[in-house]
Structures are given as structure tokens and as C-alpha cells.
Amino acid sequence: MRIATYLHEGRRCHGIVEDDTVRALPEGTSPVQAAYGTRPVGPPVPLADVRLLAPLEPATLRDFVTFEEHVEGVRRSVDGVGGVPEAWYDAPTFYFTNPYAVIGPYDDVPVPPGSSLLDFELEVAAVIGREGRDLTPERARDHIVGYTILNDWSARDLQSREMQVRLGPCKGKDTAATLGPYLVTADELEPYRDGDGFLRLALTAAVNGEVVGEDLLSNMSWTFEEMAAYASRGTLVRPGDVLGSGTCGNGGCLAELWGVRGEQSPPPLKPGDTVTLTVEGIGTVSNTVVAGADPVPLPTARLRRRERP
């Protein structure tokens, strides 16, 4: 089942996609609820007549980093250091990113204020459908209701500078995160699962129609079930939480290519560039970069006298 969120005749709707049409769900039905079998009630509306939005508004958005090839390339590009940190192999590390920055599959993406090194990131995201805590990977499979494409837009210059403070990226990852085009229920992708439990989906990234990256989702080093188990360790995962796979390798982002090639080729994204990401079994998202706002000036840190009470 493919579940869409869309605008039609001025109304925001959730619906089930059937071929090239969408049928609205009962009023008040969420995309996650629909994934458990709610039937549509509206008449079929051509997809060409609606504007697709992000398939859901996530409660939280955890972005993992599960592709070794990506870590190696980006570390060389951003930090100037080769190899993969030893700690990366311990567990499927993630950071919390901004759920308010989620945009739709065909929305424009503004350049983050103050950035001149904008990049895309090709990812797949799992969506939690049931609440759970301290899950095992085996139990976690029943808590994943579906999947969607994630483009974790990244301001590499801001990210590189702020991560020197030894915290996760903040404004380097704060302007946009594409989700879409649909929430595809987990059962739809079961035929792609390999013998090790990974989803073997073909991934493709293109800039202005030119393919710059291709990979397989099964090159992840942890399964989504293992990621969900780790996310739930000592805390709750709840319906609507989104778990990003992290960026794939072999050109899943520009920074990885910059690290491998030793130069900014292809160049950073600029207004007018269109990034198109395609994931087998899920669909395609395509966003065009537009000019963003200028940063509001702020002072640098004040050196204080460190008075004590």
C-alpha cells in the first residue's frame, strides 16, 4: 500500500494511491493508522490534480549513519581525515534532526542562511507504527509500519565548523529534510529482503538529470530492525517517529565524492539545481534549490570575567 498526504481543492488530505489516482481516507485517519488497513472512502482523484506533501509529519526524526563507505568519504571531505572512526563500528549511531524542517517530495529547497556548500543526502527512512521500548531486533520488525525516501539536505561549511565543538550538526542540517513521495507499507517491500534481513533496493541520485550516485540499500551495516532496537534502548519509540538510514555510499552525497576525488566535483548545489532521488519500490523525489534568506547577524562569544557568587 502507498499512502500519500496531499493538497486537493485547498484541503489537506491523506489517501491511498492506486495506480495514477489517490482516494481519500476517512476524516481524522493518520498515515500511520492507514498503514494498518484503513480503507479509503473518497472517489479516485488523478495524482496530476493534487500537490503531494510529505507523507507524514514526524514526531521525531532520528538520522543514523549506517553506510561505511559514506562515513569514510565524508570524513575525508569534512574533517580532512581518512578512514572510519573505530567507535562507528560499535553501534548504529544517530542524531536527532529537525522535524519542523520536513518538506514535500517536490518542494523547493532554500539555501541555508550563510552557507555556500549545500549538499544532498540520499537515504531511506523507516516509520514507526507502534509504541515500544527496549525492543529486540526481532520484536522491532512488528513496530516498523513502512518506508519512505529521505533527503537530508546539508550545509557542509556550517556543519564542518560547528562540529568542531564536539556536538552533532545543528544549523548544518536545519533547513530542509525531504520525505516522500509516499509512505510505502512494510509488506510491499518484503519481496526485496535478502537472506541477511536487509532490503535490497536500488538507489540512484541525479543532479540536473545527470546520475552522480548509485548504491544498494542492502549495503547498510545494520538493518532497520536493529536501528529501531537501538533507538528504543532505555526510551520509547512512538507512532510517527522516523528513522533515517543515513546516506548511502558511491555518490549518495556530494561530500563523499569530494573526499574521494580531492576536489569539489561535482560542485556544491546552487539555486536552479534540481536533485532527483529514486529508490526502487518506493518512488522518486525531486527538489529544486532556490535562494535562501541572509543570516541574521549575531555577535561572537563574549569573553567573560567568570565572576563567582
N, C-alpha and C positions, 0 to 999 in steps of 0.2 A: 504494500500500500504506500502511495505517495501522498503526503499531506502538505497542503500549501496554506500560507497566510497571504491575503491579497486585498487590494482595494478594488471595489466594483461599484460604480454609480455613487461614489462618495462614502461608501460603507466599508469598514474593515471586517473581513470575513475569514473564517477558517473553512477549508474544504478538502475534499478528496479528488485527486487528479485521476481522470480516466481518459486515456489516450490524449487528445488535444483539447480536452474540456476539463472544467472543475465544477464540482457540485458542493454547495454549501452544507455545512454541518448544522445540527440543531443549535440554536442560540445558547451561548454560555458554555459550549463544549470547547475545551482547550485542545491544542495539537497533541499533547501527551495523552489526554483522555481518548482522543480519536484513534490513537495508535493501538488501543486495546479493543477496537472493533466497533466503534460507534458508526452507524450508517448515515450517509448524507440524506438530506431531505429536500434540498433545493434542486431546481432544474439545471441541466448542463449549460454552462456558460463557456464560450470559447476562451482559451487561455490568451488569445490575441487581444481580447477585450478587457483584460484585467491587468493591474500592476502588481507583480509579485513583490512581497515584502520578505524580510527574514522569516523563516518558518516558525520561529518561536522567539519569545523574549526571555532569555535565560535568567534564572535566579542567580546563578554564579557561573563563571566561566574560568575553568582551570585549563591552562595550556601546558602540556607536557613537552618533553624533548626526548623522543624515543628513537630517532634515527642517528646512528653513529656517524654516518657519512656527513650529515648536516652539521653535527657538532664539530667535527674536525675542520671542515671548510670554513665555517663561520668564525670559529675561534681564531683561525689564522687571519681572517679578514678584519675582525673587530679588535682582537687583542694582540695580533702580531705573533702569536704563539702557536706552534704546531702540536699535533696530537690531540688526544681526548683526555680530559681530567680523570684521574683514577676514580674519584668519587662518583662520576657519572654512572659507572657500572654497578653501583650498589643498589639503586632503586630507581623507579621511573619518576624522576624529578619533575616538578611543575611549579608554575607561579600563577597567582590569581590576576587576571586581566579585567578590563573594564566592561561590564555587561551593558552599560549605557552607551557604549560606542558601537554597538552592533548595528549593521546596516544590511540592506537587502541585496539580492543577487545581482541586480543591475543598476544599483545606485552609484552616483558619483562619489569619489573619494577626495576630500580636500587634503592638500599638502599640510602636514602638521606644522604649526607655527614655529618658525625658527629653524626648520630643517631644510637641508639641501641634498640629503641622501635617502630618499624614500625607496622602500623595497616592499615586495610582496612575500607571502609565505604560503605555500601550497600544503594544506592539511585536510584531514578528515576528522570529524568530531562525532563522538558518541553522546547520546542524550539519555539521561537517567529517567526512568519511568516510575520507579517505586522507591520509597524511602528505605535506607539501610544503614547499618553501622557495623564496623569491624567485619566486613564481608570477606569470605574466601573468594578466590577467582571462580570457583565452581558455582557458588551462590550468586556471584555478581552478574553472571550471564543473564539471569532472570530479571535483573534490575536495569538492563540496558534495553530501551524500547526502540531505538532507531539511530540513524546516522544522517549526517549532512556534511556539506563541504564547508571548510573554514579557511578564510584568507586572513591571516594575522598580519595586517599592514604594520611596517616597522620603519621608524626613523632611525637609521643606523648611526648617524652622527650624534644624535641625542642619546641613544642607547649606549654607545661606546663610552661617552663621557660620564653619564650618571652611574653606570655600573662600576666605575672605579671607587664608588663609595661602599662597595661590597653589599649592595642590596639589589633586588631584582629590577628589571627595567620599569620605569614609570612613564614619563612623557614620551619615551621612545616607542611605546606600544599603546598609546592612549587615545588615538584619534579615530580609528576605524577598525572594525573586525567584521568581515563579510560572512554571513551564514546563508546557505541555500543550495540549490533553488527550492528544495523540498526537504521535509523530514521523511526519510525512507525507512519503513519499519524493518526491524532486525530480521524477520523471517525472509524478506525479499533478498537479503544478501547472504543467507546461509549457503546457497549453492556455490559461493565463491570461497568458502572456508577450506583451508588446506589441512593436511594431517597434523600440523602442529598447533592448530587453533587460530591461525592468522587469516585475515581476509585478503585474498589475493586479487586486489583491484588495481587496474592500470591507472596511473596518474599522469596528467600532462599539463604543463604550464606554457602559455604563449604570451608574448608581448607584441602588440600591434600585428597580430597574425603570424608571427614567427615563433616556432617552438623553441623554447630555451631550456626546458627541463622535462624529463620523463623518468618515472620510477614505478615501483610496485609497493602498495601499502604493506604487503607481507614482509618487507624489509625492516619493519619495526622490530625493536629488540624486546618489547613487551606487548602482550595482547591487550585489547581494550578491557577485558575482564580483569587482568592483573592491574591495569591502571585504576579501574574502579575500586578494586580491593584496597589499593594503596591510598586512594583519595578518601576512603571511608574509615581508614585506620584511626581510631580514637575520636571519631567525629561522625557527623551524618552526611550522607548524600541524599538529596531530595528530588522529587519530580521537577524536571525542567533544568537541572544542573547540566552543564555541557563540559565534556572532557575532550580537549583537542589533542590530536596525536603528536603534535609537533611537526615541524617542517620535514618533508621527505628529502632524500638526497638526490644527487645527479641533476642539479639545477632546479631544486624546489624553491629556491630564492636566489636573488642576485648576489647577495653577500657571500654565499658559498662559492659561486663561480669566481668572484673577485679574489677570494682566498686561494683557490686552486690556480688561477691564471696569473696572479700577481699584478693585476690591473683591473680597473673598473670597466670591464667588458662582459656583458652589455652595460651601458651607462645607467646611473640612477634614474628612477622614474621621474617624469616631469609632466606638467599639465598638458593634456592632449593624448597621453599614452593610455592604452587600454590593455588591461591584464585579463586574460581568459584562462580559467582553471577548469579542467574536466576530470571527473572521477567516474570510472566505469561503474555502472549500476546505480549511480546517484544522479548525475547530470552535469550541468555546466553553469558557472557563474562568470560574469564579465563586467568589470567595473572600469570606468574612465577616471583618470586623475584630473582634478581641477585645482585652480589656485586656492590656497587657504588664507586664513587670517594672519596678520602680523602679530608677533608675540607682544603681549602687554609688558612694558618694562618693569623689572623688579630689581631691587638692589642686591648686590652680592652680600655674603655673610658679614655681619658686623663683628669686629674683634672686641670682645667684652673684657672687662677688668676682673671678672669672676669673683665678684663680691660674695661673701658668706654671711648668713644671718648671725 
